[in-house]
Amino acid sequence: MYSRILVPTDGSATATQGLSEAITLARDLKSTLVLLYVVNEYPLMMEMAAAINYADHGDTFAS
């Protein structure tokens, strides 16, 4: 039915369980697995952007 199965993962327990299911399915269907590892490159920038309200700091950030 499926010749290729895309399996995205981020290393979490949920993704690992999904990979296990995909392996079983691919074995039964004689399919090829295509793995995609997802990486969040900017976690610190996203957290800081949500924590700082520049309007509250007035001219502190002005050059």
PEZI-V933957 format. One line per field, one symbol per residue. phi: phi as a letter, one per 20 degrees, with the letter a starting at -180 (. if undefined). psi: psi as a letter, one per 30 degrees, with the letter a starting at -180 (. if undefined). A space follows every 10 residues. Layout:
phi = ???
psi = ???
This chain:
phi = .deccecfbc nfffffffff ffffffffel ddedeceece ecffffffff eddfffdleg efe
psi = ekfkkkjklg fleeeeeeee eeeeeeeefh lkkjkjkkkj fheeeeeeef fkjfefgbge gk.
